[in-house]
Amino acid sequence: MAEPADEAAVGGKFVQKERIKYSPEEEARLERQHFWRIINAFKFYRAHVQDRVQRAERQFLSLPKHHQDLLPGVLSNLAHISQCAEHNQEVLQAIVHNSLHIFENMEYSEREDPRKARPSSTFDMDKLKSTIKQFVRDWSETGRAERESCYKPIIQEIQRLFPSDQCDVSKVSVLVPGAGLGRLAWEIARLGYICQGNEWSFFMLFSSNFVLNRCEKVNALTLYPWIHQFSNNKKSCDQTRPITFPDVNPQSLPIDSEFSMVAGDFVEVYNNSESWDCVATCFFIDTAHNVLEYVETIWKILKPGGVWINLGPLLYHFENMANELSIELSYEDIRKAMINYGFHIEVEKESMLTTYTENDRSMLRYVYDCVFFVARKPTEPHSNGQDDEISPSAAKSPRRDDVDYLT
Ligand SMILES: C[S@@+](CC[C@H](N)C(=O)[O-])C[C@H]1O[C@@H](n2cnc3c(N)ncnc32)[C@H](O)[C@@H]1O
């Protein structure tokens, strides 16, 4: 059974806020500041997109009249994009509304008019637009194929290793670090396993709290995830096509299921030794400053005999960030380090083709050639030359609402 990370009562049913372990006032202040920065980004969205649309309008109107006359539909398509942005803003507003008291054990006292928004950075706006696309991946029918390629292999492996006809799955604990909008963790819990998702980004946490706790009606909500993409559209209407969500009722988990989401940095939150039967990482390990820190943490928190299942690429999130530690190891090197730790690699596929929040009508599409592995922590103690102490985390910025997968 898992020893959940110091869980406190929650605002939403599925979200818990892990208290900051080391809480000097400065860290708390930065955390608060960050919280409000992300709330503000959600509120600033409409203005940001309108600005972009107006730029496109100005450019078009600067063309010679005879060029404009060739395409009378361009301005009305831009007006349509504006309307879609208005609609997206309504959903984002609902997310904000449900986020202000998201953590029961953490107060981010309100300090400003919830309707007003200050300009946000391009960086935060990019992150918000990626979060909107994450709804497609995790909670729409459109994302089904992508989930089949990313989540299904992990789920199948869990079912193979912990089959319901041979063990009591309600006693098997699975941790999903970097859970995004929570679909993988939710699917695992739906099968009867104890499952906890862990997530660091407020963009993701606010959004997963909303979908998991506030969206019961299947496909009742609409988003326009592709309106921000002005290039590589085959048809104008591709840019404004909607998706609906959630494709399933997130509240439909079996009554006795054990599913939770815990907020915080994976390496800081999870330090109880030998707590989990399985750790499942999907598009996660490259979010580390130092991936060996993740290997070390997973080694520590797995029970003897426990398994680590991983699928993903190695698009190191901090690679191009000034003043951030970023150790970019090849898979070959990570594998070596895992074996030196004592992991036994039981399953390994070095070429699993997947996508990440793919726009399937775009003229530019990225494919990730992912590695997939199942690595077991042996039951017998192993001398790996490492003691079980986790070394202090590498220097890092207070929050990682930052780097993105190419989409
Ligand atoms: C590329 S996304 C993958 C999300 C999800 N697993 C999926 O496959 O859609 C990586 C996620 O890890 C989260 N993350 C990054 N560093 C983290 C950390 N130290 N602790 C917890 N989550 C983290 C990010 O916020 C992001 O949501």
The ligand as an SDF file (V2000), in Angstrom:
LIG
                    3D

 27 29  0  0  0  0  0  0  0  0999 V2000
    5.4070   16.8240  -20.8800 C   0  0  0  0  0  0  0  0  0  0  0  0
    4.2970   16.8810  -19.5900 S   0  0  0  0  0  0  0  0  0  0  0  0
    3.5880   15.2500  -19.5550 C   0  0  0  0  0  0  0  0  0  0  0  0
    2.2650   15.1920  -18.8870 C   0  0  0  0  0  0  0  0  0  0  0  0
    1.6040   13.8260  -18.9040 C   0  0  0  0  0  0  0  0  0  0  0  0
    2.3930   12.8470  -18.2430 N   0  0  0  0  0  0  0  0  0  0  0  0
    1.3100   13.4230  -20.3180 C   0  0  0  0  0  0  0  0  0  0  0  0
    1.9090   12.4390  -20.7930 O   0  0  0  0  0  0  0  0  0  0  0  0
    0.4940   14.0800  -20.9670 O   0  0  0  0  0  0  0  0  0  0  0  0
    5.3630   16.8510  -18.1910 C   0  0  0  0  0  0  0  0  0  0  0  0
    4.6120   17.2120  -16.9460 C   0  0  0  0  0  0  0  0  0  0  0  0
    5.4840   17.0720  -15.8170 O   0  0  0  0  0  0  0  0  0  0  0  0
    5.2530   18.1860  -14.9530 C   0  0  0  0  0  0  0  0  0  0  0  0
    6.4690   18.3480  -14.1440 N   0  0  0  0  0  0  0  0  0  0  0  0
    7.6460   18.8600  -14.5210 C   0  0  0  0  0  0  0  0  0  0  0  0
    8.5380   18.8150  -13.5020 N   0  0  0  0  0  0  0  0  0  0  0  0
    7.8900   18.2640  -12.4570 C   0  0  0  0  0  0  0  0  0  0  0  0
    8.2620   17.9400  -11.1320 C   0  0  0  0  0  0  0  0  0  0  0  0
    9.4830   18.1730  -10.6870 N   0  0  0  0  0  0  0  0  0  0  0  0
    7.3450   17.3920  -10.3090 N   0  0  0  0  0  0  0  0  0  0  0  0
    6.0990   17.1380  -10.7610 C   0  0  0  0  0  0  0  0  0  0  0  0
    5.6810   17.4150  -12.0140 N   0  0  0  0  0  0  0  0  0  0  0  0
    6.5540   17.9730  -12.8530 C   0  0  0  0  0  0  0  0  0  0  0  0
    4.9820   19.3330  -15.9080 C   0  0  0  0  0  0  0  0  0  0  0  0
    4.3190   20.3890  -15.2660 O   0  0  0  0  0  0  0  0  0  0  0  0
    4.1420   18.6590  -16.9590 C   0  0  0  0  0  0  0  0  0  0  0  0
    2.7740   18.6810  -16.6470 O   0  0  0  0  0  0  0  0  0  0  0  0
  1  2  1  0
  2  3  1  0
  2 10  1  0
  3  4  1  0
  4  5  1  0
  5  6  1  0
  5  7  1  0
  7  8  2  0
  7  9  1  0
 10 11  1  0
 11 12  1  0
 11 26  1  0
 12 13  1  0
 13 14  1  0
 13 24  1  0
 14 15  1  0
 14 23  1  0
 15 16  2  0
 16 17  1  0
 17 18  1  0
 17 23  2  0
 18 19  1  0
 18 20  2  0
 20 21  1  0
 21 22  2  0
 22 23  1  0
 24 25  1  0
 24 26  1  0
 26 27  1  0
M  CHG  2   2   1   9  -1
M  END
$$$$
